[in-house]
C-alpha cells in the first residue's frame, strides 16, 4: 500500500481511496497516468481537502499538479477514516469543530454530502444539509417524476424534493443519473423546467452536474441523417439526359422536393411547376390531402405551340385561373374614355419630372374591378401597402455611397456570406451586385442583378438547414450554424433585403413571427410547428390517450424521450396530458432553439427592421408569413403610370396594352404577368418596399418594346393592329427571358 501511495509502481488502486473500483457514476472517471505511475478517481481528487487546482487544464492531472498530489497523499496517509478505520482519509467535514475524515467511497456509503461547486465542500453524516418539509406540505407517497416509481414524500438522503414545485419528488439516484446525462445546459426540473433555482438546490444537496453538453448532443454524427436531402426525380417521364439523380440548382434541372413529405422529388422541367418559389407535392401526398378536402386541384390549360415542343422553356410562376375577357369589339369601352394630358418635347422616360396632373390614370372595366376577391386578399393588400410606406421610411437611412458585392450565382450562400462579412460592408450604403461566373458571365443590368440576388438568397434561406418545416417554417437547431453565427447573418440578410428593395421571406410560421415580435416566453406553439415526424408522433400519442392507464403506459414507453426533453411530470389524472403536451411543444419548438432565435433576432435588428416588426405586427405578418399575392392584370395596370406626349396618339396604344394584360392573365399568351414585370423592372414580383422609381409606361414610335430597368420604365411601340402589338411584345419578352436563363 505504501508503494502505491508514493507512485513507486503502477497500480489499479486509486492513490487516495485505495480502491480499484471503476464506476464513473459513483466515483468519477478513473484515470491511470503511466508517466507518473498514478491511478486516481476524479471525485476523490476533487473532494480532497488539502489540494487545489493550481495549474492549467492541460497540466498534471486536469490542472492538479503532480507535486501537489504527492503532498496530499502524504498528508492523507496520516489520517484515519472515521468509517472504515483505514489510513488515507483525504476528505474532511467542513463544519466548524468537526474533525471527521473519510474516503470518498466511505462517505457515499455513510450518506455524506459532497458539493461539486465553488470550494468543493464536504459534510459528514451528522452535519450534512437537509431539506425541510413545510407545515403546509403533508407527507405521504407520490411518483418520482423521473422513474415514475413510488417515493416517500419525506426529505431524506435518498429522496429529494424540488425547490420550485410543491409536489415534485425524486430519487437521488434518478436525479444523479439525469444530471450526468443532461449536463449543466439541460439539467432542470422535470415538472416546471426551472433551471437556475433547481440546479442551485441540487448542487447544495450533493448532486454532481458536469459542466458539459448533454450526452445526446455529444454523440458523433447523431444528426447526420437529418442533413441528407432527397435528390431524385420521380416523374413518370424524366426529361433530363443526365439521369434522374442529376441536380443543378437555380436551373430547370433543379430537383424540387415534395413540400409535405420531402421523400419524393422532381426536376422543375419534368413537372408542371413554373417557378422556383412554387410548391410541389407528390401524388401520394396529393391523394391524402384531396381525401381530407383541403386540396384544390389545379386547372389544366392547353400549352402554346412553342411550349408543346419544349415544356422547359418557361419556369416562371403559374398564372392565375383563366378569367372571362371582353370581345375584341369592346376594347374601347374597357378604357372608359381616359383623359390624356399632353406635354411636348419629352425625352424617353422623362416621366420622373412629370407632375401628377400629367399622368394618365387608367381605371379597369367593371368586369375586372368587380372580380370576386376574397376579404383575406383585400386585407393582405392593404397591409402590404402599409408595409411599403414603413419600409420607405427605413430606406431613408440608405445613402448614395455604393458597396459592390461580387456574387457567384452557383454558390449564392457562401458568396453572399463573404460579401456581408467583408470589412467595408455597410447596410446603410447602396448595394450594387456583380454576378461572377467564369463559364458564362451574366449580362444583366444593375437593378435586375440586385433583384435576382435577393430573390435567390431568400429561396436559399427557405430551403437551408437554418429552418425546418414544410411551408410555414420555424428555426431549426444547427450547432455548426450557431458556432459560425449564421443565424445572425440570416436575420441581417432578410432585414437588408426588405429595406433595399428585395423580396420578403414569406415562409415564417406564425409561431416564429410571434416569438420575434412578442418574445418566446409569450408564445404557445402548436403541434403543426413540430417538424420532426417522430417527435410529432410521440406528442400525438400522449395527446390522444383516452384513459389514465393508456397515458401512463405511453409515458413509460417514452420515458427516455421525456427525460431528455426535461418534461417528465407525475401523471395522476388524464388531464395531466395537456400540460405534458404543452411542455413538449414549448421545449421542441421554442426552448430548444433559444440560442438560434436570439441570434436571429439580433440580425433582424439591422436598420431598425425588427423594431418595426414589433410596432406593426399585423401588417408585417402579411409579408413574412405569406407569399406575395399572385399578379393580376388589375395589379399591373395600377402599378404602371402611363405618361403622355403630344406627338403620338396613345389612346389606341393604351387599349392594346390593357387588352394584352388580359390575354396574358387568361393564358392566351406564351408569357406570364411575372414575365412582363421582370422585363420592365428586373423583378418577378413587387418588392415589399415598392419600386424606386415607380414603374412607368412610355409610348414611342419604335419597332419593339424596351424595358429600362434602371428607371423601371417600359417603352412600348405604337402599332396599327393589336395582333402586331401582341406579336412584338411576346417575341421580345421571350427572347429577353431566354437570353437571361441561358
C-alpha positions in Angstrom: 0.0 0.0 0.0 2.8 2.4 0.8 4.3 1.7 -2.6 1.1 2.8 -4.2 0.9 5.9 -2.2 4.3 7.1 -3.4 3.8 6.1 -7.0 6.7 3.6 -7.0 4.8 1.1 -9.2 1.8 1.3 -11.5 -1.3 0.1 -9.7 -5.0 -0.2 -10.5 -5.7 1.2 -7.0 -6.7 4.8 -6.5 -3.9 6.5 -4.6 -6.4 8.4 -2.4 -9.1 5.9 -1.5 -7.1 2.8 -2.1 -9.9 1.1 -4.1 -9.7 -0.5 -7.6 -13.4 0.2 -8.4 -14.1 1.7 -11.9 -17.5 3.2 -11.6 -17.7 6.7 -13.2 -21.3 7.3 -12.0 -20.2 6.9 -8.3 -16.6 7.9 -8.1 -16.0 9.8 -11.3 -13.7 8.8 -14.2 -10.9 6.5 -13.1 -7.6 7.6 -14.9 -4.2 5.9 -15.0 -1.2 8.1 -15.9 1.7 5.7 -16.8 4.3 8.5 -16.9 3.5 9.3 -13.2 2.7 5.7 -12.2 -0.6 7.2 -10.9 -4.2 6.0 -10.8 -6.9 8.2 -9.3 -10.7 8.7 -9.2 -11.8 12.1 -10.4 -14.2 12.7 -7.5 -11.6 11.6 -4.9 -9.2 14.2 -6.3 -11.8 17.0 -6.5 -13.1 16.5 -2.9 -9.8 16.1 -1.2 -9.4 18.8 1.4 -5.7 19.6 1.1 -5.3 20.1 -2.6 -6.3 22.8 -5.1 -6.2 23.1 -8.9 -3.2 25.4 -9.2 -2.3 24.5 -12.8 -3.9 24.9 -16.2 -6.3 22.3 -17.5 -3.5 20.6 -19.5 -1.1 20.5 -16.6 -0.6 17.5 -14.4 -3.9 15.7 -13.8 -6.7 18.1 -15.0 -4.9 21.0 -13.5 -3.8 19.3 -10.2 0.0 19.4 -10.2 1.8 16.2 -9.6 3.8 17.7 -6.7 0.6 18.7 -5.0 -0.9 15.3 -5.4 2.2 13.7 -3.8 1.8 16.1 -0.8 -1.9 15.3 -0.5 -1.2 11.5 -0.5 1.4 12.0 2.2 -1.0 14.1 4.3 -3.8 11.7 3.9 -1.6 8.7 4.9 -1.5 10.2 8.4 -5.3 10.4 8.8 -7.6 7.5 9.7 -11.1 7.2 8.1 -13.8 7.5 10.7 -15.9 5.0 8.8 -13.6 2.1 7.6 -10.8 2.9 10.2 -8.1 2.7 7.5 -5.4 5.3 6.7 -5.6 7.6 3.7 -8.7 9.6 4.6 -8.2 12.7 2.4 -11.7 14.3 2.9 -12.7 16.2 6.0 -16.1 17.7 7.1 -16.1 21.5 6.8 -18.4 22.0 9.7 -16.8 24.1 12.5 -15.1 22.0 15.2 -15.9 18.7 13.3 -12.7 16.6 12.9 -14.2 13.7 11.0 -12.2 12.4 8.0 -13.1 9.8 5.4 -12.5 8.3 2.0 -14.9 9.4 -0.8 -16.5 5.9 -1.3 -16.9 5.6 2.5 -18.6 9.0 2.6 -21.1 7.9 0.0 -21.8 4.7 1.9 -22.4 6.7 5.1 -24.6 9.3 3.2 -22.3 12.2 3.5 -22.9 15.2 1.2 -20.3 16.3 -1.3 -21.0 19.7 -3.0 -19.5 19.8 -6.5 -19.3 23.6 -6.7 -17.2 26.6 -5.5 -14.7 25.2 -3.0 -16.0 21.5 -3.2 -17.1 21.3 0.4 -17.9 18.1 2.1 -20.3 17.5 5.1 -20.3 14.4 7.3 -23.4 12.4 8.1 -24.1 14.5 11.2 -23.6 18.0 9.8 -24.9 17.5 6.2 -27.6 19.9 4.9 -31.2 18.6 4.8 -34.3 19.7 3.1 -37.1 20.8 5.3 -40.8 19.9 4.9 -43.1 22.9 5.2 -46.1 22.6 7.6 -48.5 23.0 4.6 -46.9 20.1 2.8 -48.3 16.8 4.1 -46.4 13.6 3.9 -47.4 10.5 2.0 -46.3 8.9 -1.2 -46.1 10.1 -4.8 -44.4 9.2 -8.0 -40.8 10.0 -8.7 -41.2 12.2 -11.8 -38.2 10.6 -13.4 -38.6 6.8 -13.0 -42.4 7.0 -12.0 -41.9 4.6 -9.1 -43.4 5.4 -5.7 -41.4 7.7 -3.4 -42.0 8.7 0.2 -42.7 12.5 0.5 -40.2 12.8 3.3 -36.9 14.6 2.9 -34.1 12.1 3.3 -30.7 11.4 1.7 -32.2 9.0 -0.8 -35.2 11.3 -1.6 -35.0 14.9 -2.7 -37.7 17.5 -3.2 -37.9 20.0 -6.0 -37.4 23.6 -4.7 -39.7 25.0 -7.4 -42.6 22.6 -7.5 -44.7 21.7 -4.5 -45.4 18.0 -5.3 -42.3 17.1 -7.2 -40.2 14.4 -5.5 -37.2 12.4 -6.8 -34.9 9.5 -6.0 -31.4 10.8 -5.5 -30.1 8.1 -7.9 -32.6 9.1 -10.6 -31.6 12.8 -10.3 -27.8 12.0 -10.4 -28.3 9.8 -13.5 -30.3 12.6 -15.3 -27.7 15.2 -14.3 -24.8 13.2 -15.7 -26.7 12.7 -18.9 -28.2 16.2 -19.4 -25.2 18.2 -18.2 -25.3 21.8 -16.9 -27.1 23.1 -20.0 -30.1 20.8 -20.0 -30.5 19.7 -16.3 -33.6 21.2 -14.9 -36.8 20.5 -13.0 -38.8 17.8 -14.9 -42.1 19.4 -13.9 -41.7 23.1 -14.5 -38.4 23.3 -16.4 -36.9 25.7 -13.9 -33.2 25.7 -14.3 -31.4 28.2 -12.0 -33.3 27.6 -8.7 -33.4 23.8 -9.3 -29.7 23.4 -10.1 -28.7 25.6 -7.1 -30.7 23.4 -4.7 -29.5 20.1 -6.2 -25.8 21.2 -6.0 -26.4 22.1 -2.4 -27.7 18.6 -1.8 -24.8 16.9 -3.4 -25.9 16.2 -6.9 -23.0 16.4 -9.3 -23.9 18.4 -12.5 -21.0 18.1 -15.0 -20.0 21.2 -17.0 -20.6 19.6 -20.4 -23.2 19.4 -23.1 -25.9 16.8 -22.9 -24.8 13.2 -23.8 -27.2 13.1 -26.8 -25.6 16.2 -28.2 -22.1 14.9 -27.9 -22.8 11.7 -30.0 -20.8 11.9 -33.2 -22.9 12.3 -36.3 -26.1 12.0 -34.2 -28.0 14.3 -36.6 -26.1 13.4 -39.8 -29.1 11.8 -41.4 -31.1 15.0 -40.9 -28.7 16.7 -43.2 -29.4 14.4 -46.1 -31.8 15.8 -48.7 -33.7 13.6 -51.1 -32.4 14.2 -54.7 -34.1 12.0 -57.2 -36.6 12.8 -60.0 -39.7 10.6 -59.5 -41.6 11.9 -62.6 -43.1 9.2 -64.8 -41.1 10.6 -67.7 -37.8 12.3 -66.7 -36.5 14.7 -69.4 -33.0 15.1 -68.0 -30.4 13.5 -70.2 -28.0 13.2 -67.3 -30.4 11.0 -65.3 -32.9 11.2 -62.5 -30.2 11.9 -59.8 -28.8 14.9 -61.6 -29.4 18.2 -59.7 -28.4 21.6 -61.0 -29.5 24.4 -58.6 -31.2 27.5 -59.9 -31.9 25.9 -63.3 -34.6 23.9 -64.9 -32.8 20.7 -63.7 -33.0 21.7 -60.0 -34.8 18.9 -58.0 -37.8 20.2 -56.2 -38.9 18.0 -53.2 -42.4 17.4 -52.1 -43.5 20.2 -49.7 -45.3 17.7 -47.4 -43.2 14.5 -47.1 -39.8 15.6 -48.6 -39.3 12.0 -49.8 -40.2 12.5 -53.4 -38.8 14.8 -55.9 -39.0 16.1 -59.5 -36.9 18.2 -61.8 -38.5 21.6 -62.4 -38.5 20.8 -66.2 -40.2 17.4 -65.6 -43.2 18.9 -63.7 -45.9 21.5 -64.0 -44.0 23.8 -61.7 -43.3 27.1 -63.3 -41.2 28.8 -60.7 -38.6 28.0 -58.0 -40.9 29.7 -55.5 -43.9 27.5 -56.3 -44.5 24.5 -54.1 -44.8 20.9 -55.4 -46.5 17.9 -53.9 -46.1 14.2 -54.9 -49.0 12.0 -55.9 -49.2 10.2 -52.6 -49.4 13.4 -50.6 -51.8 14.9 -53.1 -54.2 11.9 -52.8 -54.1 12.1 -49.0 -54.8 15.8 -48.9 -57.6 15.5 -51.6 -59.3 12.9 -49.4 -59.2 15.4 -46.5 -60.9 18.0 -48.6 -58.1 20.6 -48.3 -56.6 20.2 -51.8 -57.7 22.3 -54.7 -56.9 20.6 -58.0 -55.1 22.8 -60.5 -56.9 23.7 -63.6 -55.3 22.4 -66.8 -54.7 24.6 -69.8 -53.5 23.8 -73.2 -49.9 24.8 -73.9 -49.0 27.2 -76.6 -47.4 25.8 -79.7 -43.9 26.8 -78.6 -44.4 25.2 -75.2 -45.6 21.9 -76.7 -42.3 21.3 -78.3 -40.3 22.4 -75.3 -42.0 22.3 -72.0 -39.0 23.6 -70.1 -38.5 27.0 -71.8 -40.5 28.9 -69.2 -40.0 28.3 -65.5 -42.0 31.2 -64.2 -44.8 31.1 -61.7 -48.1 29.6 -63.0 -50.6 32.4 -63.6 -54.0 32.7 -62.0 -57.0 30.7 -63.4 -58.5 31.9 -66.6 -60.9 34.8 -66.3 -63.6 36.0 -68.7 -62.4 38.7 -71.1 -64.2 41.1 -73.4 -64.6 40.6 -77.0 -62.5 42.4 -79.5 -65.2 44.8 -80.2 -65.5 46.0 -76.6 -61.8 47.1 -76.1 -62.6 50.8 -76.3 -65.2 50.5 -73.5 -62.6 48.9 -71.3 -60.7 52.2 -71.3 -63.7 54.3 -70.1 -62.5 57.3 -72.2 -59.3 58.1 -70.4 -58.1 61.7 -70.4 -54.6 62.1 -71.8 -52.7 65.2 -70.8 -50.1 66.1 -73.5 -46.7 67.6 -73.0 -44.4 68.5 -75.8 -40.7 67.6 -76.3 -40.5 64.9 -73.7 -37.5 62.6 -73.9 -37.9 58.9 -73.3 -38.5 58.1 -69.6 -38.7 61.8 -68.7 -41.7 60.9 -66.6 -39.6 61.4 -63.5 -40.1 65.1 -63.8 -43.8 65.0 -64.6 -46.3 66.1 -62.1 -49.3 64.1 -61.0 -51.5 66.1 -63.3 -49.6 64.9 -66.4 -50.1 61.2 -65.7 -52.8 59.2 -67.3 -55.0 57.2 -64.9 -56.3 54.1 -66.5 -59.2 52.6 -64.5 -60.1 49.0 -65.3 -63.5 47.9 -66.6 -66.2 46.8 -64.2 -65.7 43.3 -65.5 -62.2 43.3 -64.0 -62.6 45.5 -61.0 -65.6 43.6 -59.7 -63.8 40.3 -59.6 -64.7 38.2 -56.6 -61.6 38.9 -54.5 -61.7 37.3 -51.0 -61.7 39.5 -47.9 -58.4 38.0 -46.9 -56.7 39.1 -50.1 -58.0 42.6 -49.7 -56.8 42.8 -46.2 -53.4 41.5 -47.2 -53.2 44.1 -50.0 -54.0 46.9 -47.6 -51.4 45.6 -45.1 -48.7 45.4 -47.7 -49.3 49.0 -48.8 -48.8 49.9 -45.1 -45.6 47.9 -45.1 -44.3 49.7 -48.2 -44.7 53.1 -46.5 -42.9 51.8 -43.3 -40.0 50.3 -45.3 -39.7 53.5 -47.3 -39.1 55.4 -44.1 -36.3 52.9 -43.2 -34.9 53.3 -46.7 -34.2 56.9 -46.0 -31.1 55.7 -44.0 -29.6 54.4 -47.2 -27.1 56.9 -48.8 -25.7 57.2 -52.3 -22.4 55.7 -51.5 -22.0 52.3 -53.2 -20.9 48.9 -51.9 -20.2 46.3 -54.5 -20.8 42.6 -53.8 -19.3 40.0 -56.1 -21.8 37.2 -56.2 -21.4 33.7 -57.7 -25.0 32.6 -58.6 -23.9 29.0 -58.4 -22.8 29.4 -54.8 -25.2 32.1 -53.6 -24.9 31.5 -49.9 -21.2 31.4 -49.5 -20.6 34.4 -51.8 -23.4 36.4 -50.0 -21.9 35.5 -46.6 -18.5 36.6 -47.7 -19.9 39.9 -49.0 -21.9 40.7 -45.9 -18.9 39.9 -43.7 -16.4 41.9 -45.6 -14.9 44.8 -43.5 -16.2 47.6 -45.7 -19.8 46.3 -45.9 -22.3 48.8 -44.6 -26.1 48.2 -44.8 -26.7 52.0 -45.0 -24.9 52.2 -48.3 -26.4 51.4 -51.7 -25.8 47.8 -52.7 -24.5 47.0 -56.2 -24.4 43.4 -57.3 -22.0 42.0 -59.8 -22.6 38.4 -60.8 -19.4 36.4 -61.5 -19.4 33.2 -63.4 -16.2 32.2 -65.2 -18.0 29.8 -67.5 -20.7 32.3 -68.6 -20.7 35.8 -67.3 -24.2 37.0 -66.8 -25.0 40.1 -68.7 -27.7 41.8 -66.6 -28.2 45.3 -65.6 -27.5 46.5 -62.0 -31.2 46.7 -61.0 -32.0 43.2 -62.3 -28.9 41.8 -60.7 -29.9 43.1 -57.2 -33.4 41.9 -57.5 -32.2 38.5 -58.7 -29.6 38.3 -55.9 -32.1 38.9 -53.1 -34.6 36.5 -54.7 -32.0 33.7 -54.9 -30.9 34.5 -51.3 -34.4 34.2 -49.9 -35.0 30.9 -51.8 -31.8 29.5 -50.4 -32.7 30.5 -46.8 -36.1 28.9 -47.1 -34.5 25.6 -48.1 -31.5 25.8 -45.8 -30.8 23.9 -42.7 -31.4 27.0 -40.6 -35.1 26.5 -41.0 -37.4 23.4 -40.6 -40.9 22.7 -41.6 -42.8 22.4 -44.9 -44.3 25.7 -46.0 -44.6 27.6 -42.7 -41.1 27.3 -41.2 -39.5 27.7 -37.7 -35.9 28.0 -36.8 -34.0 24.7 -36.6 -31.2 23.7 -34.3 -28.0 23.5 -36.2 -25.0 23.6 -33.8 -22.5 24.3 -36.6 -24.6 27.2 -37.7 -24.7 28.5 -34.1 -21.0 28.2 -33.9 -20.5 30.1 -37.1 -23.1 32.8 -36.2 -25.1 32.0 -39.3 -28.5 32.7 -37.7 -27.4 36.3 -37.1 -26.2 36.6 -40.7 -29.5 35.2 -42.0 -31.5 37.8 -40.0 -29.3 40.5 -41.2 -29.7 39.4 -44.8 -33.5 39.4 -44.5 -33.5 42.9 -43.0 -31.3 44.3 -45.7 -33.4 42.6 -48.4 -36.6 44.3 -47.1 -35.1 47.8 -46.9 -33.0 47.6 -50.2 -35.9 46.5 -52.4 -35.5 42.7 -52.3 -38.4 40.2 -51.7 -39.6 39.2 -48.2 -39.1 35.7 -46.9 -42.8 34.8 -46.9 -42.2 31.4 -45.2 -42.2 32.3 -41.5 -44.6 30.4 -39.3 -47.0 32.3 -37.1 -45.1 30.9 -34.1 -41.7 32.1 -35.3 -43.1 35.5 -36.1 -44.8 35.8 -32.7 -41.6 34.8 -31.0 -39.8 37.6 -32.8 -42.4 40.2 -32.0 -43.8 39.3 -28.6 -40.9 37.2 -27.2 -40.7 33.4 -26.9 -42.0 33.4 -23.3 -45.3 34.7 -24.5 -45.9 32.3 -27.4 -47.8 28.9 -27.2 -46.7 26.7 -30.2 -49.0 24.2 -31.9 -48.4 20.6 -32.9 -48.1 21.7 -36.6 -44.9 23.5 -35.6 -43.1 20.3 -34.8 -41.1 19.3 -37.9 -39.6 16.1 -36.6 -42.0 13.3 -37.5 -41.1 11.0 -34.6 -41.4 13.8 -32.1 -44.8 14.8 -33.5 -46.0 11.2 -33.4 -45.0 10.9 -29.8 -46.8 14.0 -28.8 -49.9 12.8 -30.7 -49.8 9.6 -28.7 -49.8 11.5 -25.4 -52.4 14.0 -26.6 -54.8 11.3 -27.8 -54.5 9.0 -24.8 -58.1 8.2 -23.8 -57.6 6.7 -20.4 -55.3 7.2 -17.4 -53.8 3.7 -17.9 -53.0 4.3 -21.6 -51.5 7.7 -20.7 -49.2 6.1 -18.1 -48.3 3.4 -20.5 -47.4 5.9 -23.2 -45.3 8.0 -20.7 -43.5 4.8 -19.6 -42.7 3.9 -23.2 -41.5 7.4 -23.9 -39.5 7.7 -20.6 -36.1 8.3 -22.2 -37.5 10.8 -24.7 -39.3 12.8 -21.9 -36.3 12.7 -19.6 -34.1 14.0 -22.4 -36.5 16.9 -23.0 -36.8 17.6 -19.3 -40.6 17.2 -19.5 -41.2 14.3 -17.1 -44.0 15.0 -14.6 -46.2 12.9 -12.3 -49.3 11.6 -14.1 -52.2 11.3 -11.6 -55.1 12.2 -13.9 -56.0 12.1 -17.6 -56.0 15.9 -17.8 -52.2 15.9 -16.9 -51.6 15.0 -20.6 -52.5 18.6 -21.6 -49.7 20.1 -19.5 -47.3 17.4 -20.7 -48.1 18.1 -24.3 -47.6 21.9 -23.7 -44.3 21.3 -22.1 -43.1 19.1 -25.0 -44.2 21.7 -27.6 -42.5 24.5 -25.8 -39.3 22.5 -25.4 -39.1 21.4 -29.0 -40.4 24.4 -30.8 -39.1 27.3 -28.6 -36.7 26.4 -25.8 -34.6 24.1 -27.9 -33.8 26.9 -30.3 -33.4 29.7 -27.8 -29.8 30.4 -28.9 -30.5 30.5 -32.6 -33.6 32.6 -32.0 -31.7 35.2 -30.0 -29.0 35.4 -32.7 -31.6 35.6 -35.5 -33.4 38.5 -33.6 -30.1 40.4 -33.3 -29.6 40.1 -37.1 -33.1 41.4 -37.8 -32.3 44.5 -35.7 -30.2 45.7 -38.7 -31.5 49.1 -40.0 -34.2 49.0 -37.3 -36.3 46.4 -39.1 -37.2 44.2 -36.0 -38.4 47.3 -34.2 -40.9 48.0 -37.0 -42.0 44.3 -36.8 -42.8 44.9 -33.1 -44.5 48.2 -33.7 -46.7 46.9 -36.6 -47.1 43.2 -36.2 -50.3 42.8 -38.1 -49.0 44.4 -41.3 -45.6 42.7 -41.3 -47.1 39.3 -40.8 -48.7 39.7 -44.2 -45.3 39.6 -45.9 -43.3 37.4 -43.5 -45.8 34.6 -43.1 -47.4 34.8 -46.6 -46.1 34.6 -50.1 -46.7 37.7 -52.4 -50.1 37.8 -53.9 -50.4 36.5 -57.4 -50.0 39.2 -60.0 -53.2 40.1 -62.0 -53.9 42.4 -64.9 -55.5 44.8 -62.5 -52.4 44.9 -60.2 -50.1 45.5 -63.2 -52.4 48.1 -64.7 -52.4 50.0 -61.4 -48.7 49.6 -60.9 -47.6 51.3 -64.1 -48.2 55.0 -64.6 -48.8 56.0 -68.2 -47.1 59.2 -69.3 -48.2 61.1 -72.4 -46.7 63.4 -75.0 -48.4 65.3 -77.8 -46.6 63.7 -80.8 -48.2 60.3 -80.6 -51.8 59.1 -80.4 -51.7 56.9 -77.3 -55.4 56.0 -76.8 -55.2 53.0 -79.0 -51.8 52.1 -77.6 -53.2 52.1 -74.1 -56.1 50.0 -75.3 -53.6 47.4 -76.8 -51.6 47.4 -73.5 -54.6 46.6 -71.3 -56.0 44.1 -73.8 -52.6 42.4 -73.8 -52.6 42.2 -70.0 -56.0 40.5 -70.1 -54.7 38.0 -72.6 -51.7 37.2 -70.5 -53.8 36.7 -67.4 -56.2 34.4 -69.2 -53.3 32.3 -70.5 -53.9 33.3 -74.1 -50.2 34.3 -74.3 -46.9 32.3 -74.1 -45.7 34.7 -71.4 -46.9 35.4 -67.9 -47.6 38.6 -66.0 -44.4 37.8 -64.0 -42.5 37.8 -67.3 -43.9 41.2 -68.2 -43.0 42.7 -64.8 -39.5 41.2 -65.0 -39.0 42.6 -68.5 -39.8 46.1 -67.2 -38.2 46.1 -63.7 -35.9 43.1 -63.4 -38.1 41.6 -60.6 -40.7 38.8 -60.9 -42.7 40.2 -58.0 -43.5 43.5 -56.4 -41.0 44.0 -53.5 -42.5 45.0 -50.2 -40.8 48.4 -50.2 -42.1 49.0 -53.7 -40.2 50.2 -56.8 -37.9 53.2 -56.9 -38.6 55.0 -59.2 -42.2 54.0 -59.7 -42.9 51.9 -62.8 -44.0 53.9 -65.8 -45.0 53.4 -69.5 -44.0 55.5 -72.4 -45.4 55.0 -75.9 -42.9 55.7 -78.7 -42.6 55.3 -82.5 -40.2 52.3 -82.4 -40.2 48.8 -83.8 -40.0 46.8 -80.5 -40.6 47.3 -76.7 -37.7 48.2 -74.4 -37.5 47.6 -70.6 -35.4 50.3 -69.0 -34.9 48.5 -65.6 -32.7 51.3 -64.2 -35.7 53.6 -64.4 -38.4 50.9 -64.2 -39.7 52.4 -67.5 -41.5 50.3 -70.1 -41.2 51.8 -73.6 -43.9 50.4 -75.8 -44.3 50.7 -79.6 -47.2 52.2 -81.4 -48.7 49.6 -83.9 -51.5 49.6 -86.3 -53.3 46.5 -85.0 -53.5 44.6 -81.7 -52.1 41.4 -83.4 -48.9 43.3 -84.3 -48.6 44.7 -80.7 -49.1 41.2 -79.1 -46.7 39.5 -81.5 -43.9 42.1 -80.9 -44.4 42.0 -77.2 -44.2 38.2 -76.9 -41.3 37.8 -79.2 -39.2 40.5 -77.4 -40.1 39.4 -73.9 -39.5 35.7 -74.6 -36.2 36.4 -76.3 -35.1 38.5 -73.3 -36.1 35.8 -70.8 -34.4 33.1 -72.8 -31.2 35.0 -73.0 -31.2 35.6 -69.3 -31.9 31.9 -68.5 -29.1 30.7 -70.8 
